[in-house]
Amino acid sequence: MLRRGLCRRCPHCGNGHAFFEKWFVRRERCAGCGLRWERNYEGFMLGAMAVSFITTGGSLLITMAVGVIASYPDVAIVPVLASTVSVSLIVGIFGYPISYTVWQAIDLYLRPVTEDDGEKHARTVVS
């Protein structure tokens, strides 16, 4: 499921255009299996934003560390800062939909789809 989420697919059924019509425009339900995006509970977006924050912050720290180590005796502040900011912006913007599908995969792993979910439209998918 996590691999599907990393590829921006539905973690439940693997549909390639599951939740996103365009890069930033998402659907309410998966086009393949009908799984609802937020699955009847509040706080889903907070988890997805946390995944986005962790990946963006992690890339920021890694880029900064590599830049400082590469130019150690005389640390080049401007190139390190420029590369750190640009990598953080790229990961933050282009990682937006990926962070949401990864969180959906984590959520599905922790709380599998049940009949109590109110997911009448979601079909059972056998992995």
Secondary structure, DSSP 8 states (H G I E B T S, - for coil): -HHHHHTTS-TTT--TTSSBSSSS-B-SB-TTT--BSSTT-TTHHHHHHHHHHHHHHHHHHHHHHHHHHHT-TT--HHHHHHHHHHHHHHHHHHTHHHHHHHHHHHHHHHS---GGGT-SS------
